């Protein structure tokens, strides 16, 4: 399966700045040391123009633009010039991180002292005066090795910021009936520079029918069969229908990107879809997610946005799941209690589920994942009989490992808010159906009540495979999300938590 380039390639540059009453060579030598320290981690273009004034600033910005840089490190090698150093971020068309030099040795605190520790304060004040967004690390002052690590942490943040600026979310159909949770005002998308194109599912059906007998269908069928293997390809005769749909979506994306470079989808998948198209779209959705194009179920626009953020941060496939059902006490007692490094309580656990949209590579081989049918829709639409058009889900237990559960969401009054919770998928068989896993997040019970319920989040959450809360938090800060919640540790009370409970 060929991966599609649907996230940006970050091309970093670094510009050093210098206050004209300090020794310029101090900034230059410290800049060179950073480039050398970062050398084994990736490519970093070193702008040779050191900025002392506004003319230098214009020259340096032109230099990094000409070099193809789309993300920038502004380095205060000494105190730094407040106006031109912030104008760099104002004129550069991409995310900027500001960092400052630590003093190097107690044996050289006369000519070798740069006072960047002080200059960083004035820099941040000036950025705020100009209302310029910037990334500033938790502790932005360091040696060359320290700053090389900050730059490494900046890359997934920069990739996401660039991606969002160039993202279009394409949707098909309104949300399903009685499904208000996935409906949210789209103004929040515009607030962060994301475009949206909303289409009817009838438009999609017309496009799908136009792809009948497409000459490319067989090659997609072959690729599907290869991915699923003998154990997972339970309905070989169904593959041509799904391959036709995959081609329909990919062609629609190419024809409708418009002014944007990257795309995420939010599709209608029930109740009318399976009967009219002849299958459930879940497996196809999973394949697109595997290739870097996340597809949110149930026309969940902000779910698609969250998935795309996770894809940019990790550079890997993500999924979207219902925060679905509690773990039965008997399962907890027999399979979880006291068996893991963290002593999870029953309330720390839950099952994350969706019908079958999670990429094949994220499912545990022990569960023998494969294409199956949607049990709930089969009951509703086929009276529980032999499945036909309710086939097409990708089912299996989600593979164990570290995860980050998160969501960026707009409220009914168009305020953006977000949550982040790090945890893991446990290596415990779910004994259930769908794409499903047993999740464990420290203090999840309190987080569930005082964040998810209290702040009216929908039941869908994006799942990134790995602990990426640090990057997500930085991104949400950069986007000026006023409310960013996380799972508070034991002993730290939520504002709405009953102190007498």
C-alpha positions in Angstrom: 0.0 0.0 0.0 1.6 3.3 -1.1 1.7 6.0 1.5 0.3 9.3 0.4 2.1 12.5 1.2 -0.6 14.2 3.3 1.5 15.8 6.0 4.2 18.4 5.6 8.0 17.8 5.4 9.5 20.2 7.9 12.5 22.2 6.6 14.1 23.9 9.5 16.3 27.0 9.6 18.0 28.9 12.4 18.6 32.6 12.7 20.8 34.0 15.4 20.2 37.5 16.8 22.5 39.8 18.7 22.1 43.1 20.6 24.4 45.6 19.0 26.1 46.5 22.4 27.1 42.8 22.8 29.8 40.9 21.0 28.2 39.6 17.8 30.7 36.7 17.5 29.2 35.2 20.7 25.8 34.7 18.9 27.6 33.4 15.8 29.8 30.8 17.6 26.9 29.7 19.7 24.7 29.3 16.6 27.3 27.2 14.9 27.6 25.0 18.0 23.8 24.3 17.9 24.0 23.4 14.2 26.8 21.0 15.0 25.0 19.5 18.0 21.8 19.0 15.9 23.7 17.5 13.0 23.0 13.8 13.8 19.3 14.5 14.4 18.4 16.0 11.0 18.9 18.9 8.6 19.1 22.5 10.0 19.8 25.4 7.6 22.1 27.9 9.2 21.4 31.5 8.1 24.7 33.3 7.9 23.1 36.7 8.5 23.1 37.5 12.2 20.3 40.0 13.1 21.2 43.2 14.9 18.7 45.6 13.2 15.7 45.6 10.9 17.8 45.6 7.7 19.6 42.5 8.9 16.2 41.0 9.7 14.9 41.5 6.2 18.1 39.9 4.8 18.0 36.9 7.1 14.3 36.2 6.4 15.0 36.3 2.7 17.9 34.0 3.2 15.9 31.3 5.0 13.0 31.6 2.6 15.3 31.2 -0.4 16.7 28.1 1.3 13.2 26.6 1.3 12.7 26.7 5.1 9.1 26.4 6.3 9.9 26.4 10.1 12.4 28.6 12.0 14.4 28.7 15.2 15.2 32.2 16.4 18.2 32.0 18.6 19.1 34.6 21.2 22.9 34.1 21.4 23.0 37.1 23.6 20.5 39.6 24.9 19.0 40.2 21.5 17.3 43.1 19.7 13.7 43.1 20.8 12.1 44.7 17.7 13.9 42.9 14.8 14.0 39.5 16.5 10.2 39.5 16.8 9.7 40.9 13.3 11.4 37.8 12.1 8.4 35.8 13.2 6.1 38.5 11.9 7.4 38.2 8.3 8.3 34.6 8.1 5.5 32.5 6.7 5.8 29.5 9.1 6.0 28.5 12.8 8.9 30.0 14.8 10.4 28.8 18.0 12.4 31.2 20.2 15.3 29.9 22.4 18.1 31.5 24.2 21.7 30.7 25.1 22.8 29.6 28.5 26.2 31.0 29.8 28.9 28.5 29.1 31.6 28.7 31.8 32.3 30.5 35.0 35.7 31.3 33.6 34.4 33.6 30.9 31.7 35.9 32.4 33.1 39.2 31.2 33.3 39.1 27.4 31.6 35.7 27.3 28.5 36.6 29.1 25.4 37.1 26.8 22.5 37.8 29.1 20.1 35.9 26.8 18.3 34.7 30.0 17.3 38.3 30.4 16.7 39.0 26.8 14.2 36.2 26.5 11.9 38.0 28.9 11.8 41.1 26.7 11.5 39.0 23.6 8.3 37.3 24.9 6.9 40.7 26.0 7.4 42.1 22.5 5.9 39.0 20.8 2.8 39.6 22.9 2.7 43.3 22.1 2.6 42.4 18.4 0.2 39.5 18.9 2.7 37.1 17.2 2.2 33.4 17.9 5.5 31.6 18.8 6.6 28.4 20.3 8.6 28.9 23.5 9.9 25.7 25.2 9.1 25.0 28.9 12.6 26.1 29.8 13.9 27.9 26.7 17.5 28.6 27.8 20.2 26.1 27.3 23.5 24.9 25.9 23.9 23.8 22.3 23.0 20.2 23.3 20.0 21.4 25.2 18.7 23.5 22.3 19.3 20.7 19.9 16.9 18.7 22.0 14.4 21.6 22.0 14.6 21.7 18.2 14.0 18.0 18.0 10.8 18.5 20.1 9.8 21.4 17.9 9.7 19.3 14.6 6.3 17.5 15.3 4.9 20.8 16.6 6.0 22.7 13.5 4.8 19.9 11.2 1.3 20.1 12.7 1.1 23.9 12.6 2.1 23.9 8.9 -0.3 21.1 8.2 -3.3 22.8 9.8 -2.6 26.0 7.8 -2.9 23.9 4.6 -5.7 21.6 5.6 -9.1 21.1 4.1 -11.7 18.8 5.8 -14.1 17.2 3.3 -17.3 15.9 4.6 -20.2 13.8 3.2 -23.6 14.0 4.6 -25.1 15.4 7.8 -24.6 13.6 11.1 -26.8 10.6 11.7 -30.2 11.1 13.4 -30.1 11.6 17.2 -26.4 12.1 17.0 -26.0 15.6 18.3 -22.6 14.9 19.9 -20.7 15.0 16.6 -22.3 18.2 15.5 -20.3 21.4 16.2 -20.1 24.9 14.7 -17.4 25.1 12.0 -16.3 28.6 13.0 -13.6 27.1 15.1 -12.0 25.6 12.0 -11.7 29.1 10.4 -10.2 30.5 13.6 -7.2 28.2 13.2 -7.0 28.5 9.4 -8.6 25.2 8.4 -10.9 25.1 5.4 -14.0 22.8 5.0 -16.0 21.5 2.1 -19.4 19.9 3.0 -21.0 17.6 0.5 -24.1 15.4 0.4 -23.8 11.7 0.7 -25.8 11.6 -2.5 -22.9 13.4 -4.2 -20.7 10.6 -3.0 -23.0 7.9 -4.3 -23.1 9.5 -7.7 -19.3 9.6 -7.8 -19.1 6.0 -6.6 -21.4 4.7 -9.3 -19.3 6.6 -11.9 -16.3 4.5 -10.8 -18.0 1.2 -11.7 -15.7 -0.9 -13.9 -12.7 1.4 -13.1 -9.6 -0.3 -14.6 -7.7 0.3 -11.3 -10.2 -1.7 -9.1 -8.3 -5.0 -9.5 -5.0 -3.6 -8.3 -6.7 -2.2 -5.2 -8.4 -5.6 -4.6 -5.0 -7.3 -4.8 -3.5 -4.8 -2.3 -6.4 -5.3 0.1 -6.1 -9.1 -0.1 -2.3 -8.8 0.5 -2.9 -6.6 3.6 -5.6 -8.8 5.1 -3.9 -12.2 4.4 -5.7 -15.5 4.3 -7.0 -15.2 7.9 -8.5 -11.7 7.5 -10.0 -11.8 4.0 -13.3 -13.2 5.1 -15.4 -11.9 2.2 -13.2 -11.9 -1.0 -16.2 -11.1 -3.2 -16.8 -7.9 -1.3 -13.4 -6.4 -2.0 -14.2 -5.0 -5.5 -17.1 -2.9 -4.0 -14.7 -1.5 -1.4 -11.9 -1.0 -3.8 -14.3 1.1 -6.0 -15.1 3.2 -3.0 -11.5 3.7 -2.1 -10.8 5.0 -5.6 -13.8 7.3 -5.4 -12.6 8.9 -2.2 -9.0 9.3 -3.5 -10.2 10.9 -6.8 -12.6 13.2 -4.9 -9.7 14.4 -2.7 -7.5 15.2 -5.7 -10.3 17.0 -7.5 -11.4 19.0 -4.4 -8.2 20.1 -2.5 -8.6 23.5 -4.0 -6.2 26.0 -2.5 -5.1 23.5 0.2 -2.4 20.8 0.2 -3.7 18.3 2.8 -7.0 16.7 3.4 -8.9 14.8 6.2 -12.4 13.3 5.7 -15.5 13.0 7.8 -18.0 10.5 6.2 -21.6 9.5 6.8 -21.6 5.7 7.5 -25.1 4.9 8.7 -28.0 4.3 8.6 -28.5 4.8 4.8 -25.0 4.3 3.6 -24.5 0.5 3.7 -27.8 -0.4 2.0 -27.2 2.1 -0.8 -23.5 1.5 -1.3 -23.7 -2.3 -0.6 -21.1 -2.4 2.3 -19.9 -0.6 5.4 -17.1 1.9 4.7 -15.0 1.1 7.7 -12.2 -1.0 6.1 -11.7 1.6 3.4 -11.6 4.3 6.0 -8.9 2.4 7.9 -6.8 2.0 4.7 -6.9 5.7 4.1 -5.9 6.4 7.7 -3.0 4.0 7.2 -1.8 6.1 4.3 -1.9 9.4 6.2 -5.5 10.5 5.3 -7.6 10.2 8.5 -11.3 9.5 8.0 -13.7 10.3 10.9 -16.8 8.2 11.3 -20.3 9.7 11.6 -19.4 13.1 10.0 -17.4 14.0 13.0 -15.6 17.1 11.7 -13.6 17.9 14.8 -12.8 14.2 15.2 -11.2 14.4 11.7 -9.4 17.5 12.7 -8.1 15.8 15.9 -7.0 12.7 13.9 -5.1 14.9 11.5 -3.3 16.6 14.3 -2.3 13.2 15.7 -1.1 12.1 12.3 1.1 15.2 12.0 2.5 14.9 15.5 3.4 11.2 15.2 3.9 10.9 11.5 2.1 7.6 11.8 -1.5 6.2 11.5 -4.0 7.2 14.3 -7.6 6.2 14.9 -10.9 7.6 16.2 -12.7 5.7 18.9 -15.8 5.9 21.0 -15.1 6.2 24.7 -17.4 3.3 24.7 -18.0 1.0 27.7 -16.8 0.2 31.1 -14.7 -2.9 31.8 -16.8 -5.5 33.7 -15.6 -6.0 37.3 -15.0 -9.7 36.8 -12.7 -9.0 33.8 -10.8 -6.4 35.9 -10.3 -8.7 38.8 -9.1 -11.6 36.6 -7.1 -9.9 33.9 -6.0 -6.4 35.1 -5.9 -5.9 38.9 -2.3 -6.0 40.2 -0.9 -7.3 36.9 0.7 -4.1 35.5 3.5 -1.7 36.5 0.8 1.0 37.4 -1.8 -0.3 39.8 -4.9 0.6 37.8 -8.2 0.9 39.6 -11.3 -0.3 37.9 -12.4 3.3 37.2 -9.1 3.9 35.4 -10.1 1.5 32.7 -12.6 1.6 29.8 -13.0 0.1 26.4 -12.4 2.2 23.3 -14.4 1.0 20.3 -15.5 1.7 16.8 -17.1 -0.6 14.2 -13.9 -1.1 12.2 -12.0 2.0 11.2 -8.7 1.4 13.0 -5.8 0.7 10.6 -4.8 -2.9 10.3 -1.3 -2.1 11.5 -2.8 -1.0 14.8 -4.6 -4.3 15.6 -3.1 -7.1 17.6 -2.2 -10.1 15.5 -3.3 -12.4 18.4 -6.9 -11.3 17.8 -6.7 -12.4 14.1 -8.0 -9.1 12.7 -10.0 -9.2 9.5 -13.0 -7.9 7.5 -16.2 -8.8 9.3 -19.7 -7.3 9.5 -21.3 -4.6 11.7 -23.3 -6.5 14.3 -25.4 -3.5 15.5 -26.3 -2.4 11.9 -27.0 -6.0 11.0 -29.6 -6.2 13.8 -31.1 -2.8 12.7 -31.0 -3.1 8.9 -30.9 -6.8 8.1 -33.0 -8.1 11.0 -30.0 -10.1 12.4 -30.0 -12.3 9.3 -27.1 -13.4 7.1 -25.0 -10.2 6.7 -24.8 -8.7 3.2 -24.5 -5.0 3.0 -23.5 -4.6 6.7 -20.2 -6.3 5.9 -17.1 -4.2 5.5 -15.8 -3.5 9.1 -12.2 -4.2 10.1 -12.3 -6.0 13.4 -9.8 -7.0 16.0 -8.4 -6.0 19.4 -6.3 -2.9 19.3 -2.6 -3.6 19.8 -1.2 -3.0 23.3 1.2 -0.1 24.0 1.4 3.6 25.0 -1.4 5.9 23.7 -2.5 9.5 24.0 -6.3 10.0 23.9 -7.1 13.6 22.9 -9.6 15.9 21.2 -9.8 19.5 19.9 -13.4 20.5 19.9 -15.5 23.6 19.6 -18.3 24.4 22.0 -21.8 25.4 20.9 -20.8 29.1 21.4 -17.8 28.5 19.1 -15.0 28.5 21.8 -12.3 26.0 21.1 -11.3 23.6 23.9 -9.1 20.5 24.1 -8.2 17.6 26.3 -5.1 15.3 26.5 -4.8 12.1 28.5 -1.8 9.7 28.3 -2.2 6.0 29.1 -1.9 2.7 27.4 -3.8 -0.1 25.7 -3.5 -3.2 27.9 -2.6 -6.6 26.4 -5.9 -8.1 27.6 -8.3 -9.8 25.2 -11.5 -7.8 25.0 -13.9 -10.7 24.3 -16.0 -8.4 22.2 -16.6 -7.2 18.6 -15.4 -4.3 16.5 -12.1 -2.6 16.5 -11.7 -2.4 20.3 -9.2 -2.3 23.1 -9.0 -2.1 26.8 -7.6 1.3 27.7 -6.1 2.3 31.0 -5.5 6.0 31.9 -4.4 7.0 35.4 -7.3 8.7 37.3 -9.6 8.2 34.3 -12.8 8.0 36.4 -12.3 11.6 37.7 -11.2 12.8 34.2 -14.3 11.2 32.7 -16.5 13.1 35.2 -14.8 16.5 35.5 -13.5 17.0 32.0 -15.4 14.8 29.5 -18.8 15.2 31.1 -18.3 18.5 32.8 -17.2 20.2 29.6 -19.6 18.5 27.3 -17.2 16.6 25.1 -18.6 14.1 22.6 -17.9 10.4 22.9 -15.4 10.3 20.1 -11.7 10.7 20.9 -8.6 10.6 18.7 -6.0 8.1 19.6 -2.3 8.6 18.9 -0.1 5.6 19.4 2.6 6.8 21.8 2.9 9.4 24.5 2.7 12.7 22.7 1.0 14.9 25.2 3.9 17.3 25.4 3.7 18.1 21.7 -0.1 18.3 21.7 -0.1 20.7 24.6 2.4 23.0 22.9 0.3 22.9 19.7 -2.9 23.8 21.5 -1.1 26.6 23.3 0.2 28.0 20.0 -3.3 27.9 18.6 -4.4 29.9 21.7 -6.8 27.3 23.0 -7.9 28.8 26.3 -9.0 25.6 27.9 -6.6 22.6 27.7 -7.5 19.8 30.2 -5.6 16.7 31.2 -6.0 13.8 33.6 -5.1 15.3 37.0 -3.0 13.1 39.2 -4.5 11.8 42.5 -4.6 14.5 45.1 -5.0 17.4 42.6 -8.6 18.5 42.7 -10.6 19.5 39.6 -12.5 22.9 40.1 -15.8 21.1 39.9 -14.8 18.1 42.0 -16.8 17.6 45.2 -14.3 18.0 48.0 -16.5 15.9 50.3 -16.9 13.0 47.8 
